[in-house]
Amino acid sequence: MGRISHFTLALAATLAVGIVSHAQAADKVKLGILVTTTGPYANWGKSYQQAIELYMSQHNGKNGNPDVEILYRDVGGDNPPRARQLAQELIVNENVAALGGLEFTTTALAMPDIINEAKIPFVAFNTATSVVTDKSPYLIRAGFTQWQAMYPLSQWALEQKYKTCEMFVADYAPGADAIAAFTYGFTKGGGKMLNPIRVPMNTTDFSSYFQRVHDDAPNCLVAFMPGGPMSAGTLKGFADRGFAKQGIQLMGSGETPEYDLPAVGDAALGTVTSLHYGPYLDNPENKAFVQAMVAKYGSQMAGGLPSFIHVQAWDGMEILFHMLKAGGDGDKKMAAAKGYSWKSPRGPVKVDPETRELVQNIYIRKVEKVDGKYENVAFKTYEAMKDPWHEFHIGQQSAK
């Protein structure tokens, strides 16, 4: 008997007594949140928890919201088997009403068969690979996709009349989506892409890769790197080589978070990135969010400011609470979420009823020094961006 069959039997046994347990604890609704609070990616789970705790303090049991109990489980990073196990335990043993969290595409892809069998919603706080939401009708993405970030960046590059661009990416799964998205948009508009430069994970010496950039002399170098040393190494190496003076524009998506900029310094200046959030966005919701986060956590946050990680958890909770208010089974909860719109710190957002992706603003930003601080200053907005991979039916094209 397979794992799913064992899970089905356990789930059925649990549901047999679930009505009683719910009746006994009708004043509490359980949410299971899968996070990473240990290991090198612990900052993700910590950031999630900070945003969730602030959200709970403002919404839990108030304004018609149910009284919710959060059950955290530590996945420990990129560990799909553990993510799967913990999701099963939360459904079978804890009888949670919905699930959320996770940081990686690999762990998010461990969820579909579990939630499909249980017919329970899962709100993925972060996974940037577009195909993920196609794997289950019970899965919603509260973050963004690489296609959402890189496609508008390609359009901005075309507007600048760049003729040739080159990708400079960390060689792991999300990098493939970054290459595909920018290449699709740029070449469709008449631009030329040079062969991408793939940098092995955990590389510390970028010299040979930057030599290729020097030899190829593109108009723009488009980076996709994980946060931390590889992003900082890219920014510093680009500056040290003097590529900007040679007329090469460095671009990317999440390589310039505010919490890393003080360490990178002037090397980051002029870098153009495309992303869905930054702490300096000028809207009422973001100003209130940043003020509340700083007041509650201050120096406990990396860089002293909330990041896109915090906002994705915040909006994930907004979706989860909206579904809980709707009540009913998993299908009714999902029906309530489809088409739901609200004003987020990132700007106006809506759950696309067809794809369960967020329709959201994407901001083109440039790193500048403002009042002595390094900031990503947004100067152009692509409003109400759907996920282009779904919008243009890229998946269907590649499957033919």
N, C-alpha and C positions, 0 to 999 in steps of 0.2 A: 504494500500500500504506500503510495507516494506521500510526499510532505503535505501537498495541498489536501489530500484526502484526510490525513491525520488532523490537519488544521480544521477542516470542515466538520469533522466529528466533534472536536473540542469546542468549536464555535457553537454547534447545535446544542451541545450539553450546557454551555454557558447561557445561551438564549432561553433555555428551558427554565432557568432560575432567574434570568435577567429582569423579568417583570417584577419579581419580588424585591430584588435588590434595588431597583429603581424606585419602587414604592417606598422602601425603607429610607432612601436617601434622596427624596424628591427635591429637596432644597439645594442639592449640589449636582452640577453637570460636570463630568470629567472630560478634560482635553488632554490628549497625549502629545507631548512636544519632544521630538528627537533632536538632540543638540550634540555638539562636540565641546566638552569642557575640560578635556585632558589632551595632552600631546601638543604638537606644533601648531595646531589650528584652534587652540582653546579660546583665542580671542573671538572667534565666530560665535561660539556658544555663549560666552560671557556677554557679548553685544546683544545677542538675541534675548537673553534673560533680562538685561537692563531695559530694553524696549518693552518687553512683555510686562514686566513689573510696573512700569509707568502706565502702560495701557490699562492694566487691571486696576490700578489705583484710581483711574479716571472713569472707568466704565463698568467694572464688575458689580452686578446687582443694582445698577443705577439706570434710570431712564428706560425702563422696560427690559433691560438686559437680565439674563438669568444669573444666578449665583454659580460661578464657575470655579472649579478646582483644577489647577495645572499640575500634571504629572510629568516631570522632566525625566528623560532617560539619556545617558551619555553614550553616544555611538563611538566616540573615540577617534573620529576622523574618517578617512576613506575606507570604510569597512562594511561593504554590502551585507555579508552574512549576519553581522551583529545588528545592523539596522533592521533587517528582516525579522530576526528573532525578537527584538524589542517591540516591533510593531505588533507581532502576533501576541506577545504577552499582554500588551496594553489593551488589545481588543478582547482577548479571551479571558484574562484574569481580572482586568480592571473595568471592562465594559465601557470604554470611552466612547463618547458621542462622535468624535472626530479626531483626526491626527494632523500634525503640522511639523514644520521645521526642516532640517537637513541642509547640508552645505554643498554637496557634490552630486554631479549627474549620476555617478555610479551608484550611490546610495539611494537616490531618488528612483532609479530604475529597479531597485529591489522591492519597491512598494506595489506596483500594479496588480500582480496576481493576488496579493494579500487583500488589498482594498476592493478588488473586483469580487472576490469570494464573499467578503463580509458586507459589501455594498455600503462602505463607509467613506466619507470624504477625506481627502488628504490635501492640505495646502502646502506646497513646496515653497519654502522661504527663499531658497537659492538653488538654481540649476540653470545654466545658460545654454543648454543644447535644445534646439527647437523641437526635436522629435518627441521629447519626454511626455508632453501632454497628450500625444496621440496614443499613448500606451494604456490609458485608462480613462473612462468617462467620469471617474470620481476624483480626478486629479486637477488641481488648479495651481497655476504658478503666480506667486506674489512678488517675484523679482523681475528679471528681464532676460532677454536672449541676446546672444552675440549678434544675431541678425538684426535685432532692434538697434544695437549700438553701432555696428560696422556699416550697415547699409546707408544710413543717413550721413555717416562720415565720408563715404565714397561720393555721395552727392555734393557735399561741401567741397571735396577735393576737385571735382569736376568744375564747380563754380569758380574755383581759383585758377582754372585753366592749366592745372597740372597735366602733363602728358604721360609721364611714366611714374609708377609707384611700385614699391617693393615691400613685401610683408617680412616682418622680423618677429618670429613667434616662438614661444616655448613649445617644444615638441611633445605635446600630450593632447588628449582628446578634444577639449574645447578649442584648441588652436585651429583644428580643422574647420570648425564652423566660422571662426574669425576670417580665415583665408577665403572660404567659399563666399561669405557674405560680402566682403569688400570687393573681391574680384568680380562677383556677379554685377554689382552696381556700377563699378568703375568701367569695366569693359563694355557693358551695355550702353554706357554714355560716350563711348569712343576712346577711352583711355587705354593705355597699355600696361599690363602687369609683367614685371620681371619675375624670374623664378623665385619662389619664397625661400627665405633663409630660416631654417628650423634649428633652434638652439636646444640641445639636450637639457632636460630638467636638472636643476642644481648646478648649472654652469657658473663658474666664478671668473673665468678668464674669457672675455669676449673678443680678444684682439683679432683672432682669425676671422670671426664673423663680421667684424667691422671693416676688415680689409676688403671683404667682398662688397660691402656697401660703398667703400671708397672707389673700388674698381668699376662698379656698376653705375654709380653717380645718378641715382633716381631723383626725380623732383620731390618725392615724399617717401618717407620711411614709416610704415604703419606697424606699430608694435602691438603685440598681445603677450603680456607676461603676467605670471602670478604676482600678487603683492609681496613686498619684502625685498630680499637681496637681488633677485633677478630684475625686478622693475628698477630698483635703484642703480644697478649695474648698467642697465640700458641707458638710463638718463645721463649718468655720469660719463659713460663711454662715448655717447653721442656728442656731449659737450666737449670732452677732452680732445676729440678728433677734429673739432672745429667744423663739423658738417653744416651747421646753420650758416656759417660765413660762406660756404660753398653753394648755398642756395637750396639745401635740402631741408624740408619741413618735417619734423618729427611729430607723429600723430599716434593716437591709441585710444583706449577706453578707460580702464580702471588703474592705469599705471601711476597716477599722480594723486593718491588720496591725501587729504590735508594732513593726516597724522604722520605721513612719511616725508612731507615737503621740507620741514626744518632740517632734517638730516641730509637731504639731497642738496638743498641750498640753491644757488643761482643756476646750477646745471639744469634745473627743471624749467627755468624761465622760457617762455615762448612755446612750450609743448602744447599742442592742441589735442583735446580728447573729447570723446562723445560718450555721454552717460545719462542716466535717468535721474540722478540726484547729486546734490552737493549741499553742504550746510549753509551756504550763503545765498541760496535761492530766495528771491524776493517775493514771497507770498505770505499771507497772514498765517496760514496753517504751519508753514515751516518756521516762521519766527516764533510762534507759540511752542512748537515742538522743540526747537533748539533751546529756548529759554528754560523749558521744563526739564529737559535732559541735563543741561548744565547745572541747574539748581539741585537736581537730585543726585547726580553722579560726579560732576566736575572732573577732577583729575583721575577718577577711576576709568574714564574713557580714554582710549588711545588718542593722544593729541588734544584732549579736553573738549572735543566736539563729536556729535553723532555723525556716523558715516552711512553709506548706502546699506550697510549690513543692518543697522538699527532700523532704518525705514522699511526694509523688506519684512522684518519681523513685526513691526508696527502695523503695516498694511495686511500682513498675514492674519494678525489678530482681528483686524476690522472685518475681513472676510469670514473668519470663523465665527465671530460673534453674530454677524448678520445671519449666518446659516442657523445658529443655535436659536436665535429669536424666531425664526420661521418654524422651528420644531419639525416633528414628523420623522420619517425614516431618511435614509441616505439620499434617496432620489428626490424627496421633497427639499431637503437641504440644498442639494446641487441645483435644483430648479430655481431656488431663491437667489443663489449666487450668480447665475447666468444673467448678464445684463446689468448687474448691480454697479452703481457708480457712486463716487464720493470724492471729497476734496482731501487729498493727501498732502503731506509735507513736500512730496515730489511734484505736486501739481494735480490737475484733474485726472482721475483714472476711472476705468470701467473694465469689468470682466467681459471679454468678448464671448457672447453666448455660443458661438460656433466652435471656438478653439480653446476656450477657458484660459486664454492668455490675457494679460493686462494691455489695454489700449492706453498709452501714456505718452507724455512729452519726453523727447530726447533732446538734451542740451549740448551744443557745441561750446566748449570752454577753452580758455587759454590760461596758462599759469602766469600770473602777474604778481608783483609785489605791491601790496596795498597797505598803507600805514605801517610799513615795516614787517608785514606778515605775507607769507606766500599763500596765494589763494587760486582756486580754479574759478575764473571769472566767466560766467556764461554770457555769450554775445549773440547767439542764434538759437532759436528753438524750432524743432520739427514737432509740430503739435499732433496729438492724437495718433501716434504711430502704432499701427498694428504690427504684429510679428511678420516681417516680410516673407520669411520661409513659408508660412502658411498662406499669406495673402497672395503670393505669386505662384503657389502650388509647386514649390521647388521639390518637395518630397515626391510628388506624383511624377514630375519630370525625371528625376533620378531613378525612379523605380521602373521606368519603361525600358 
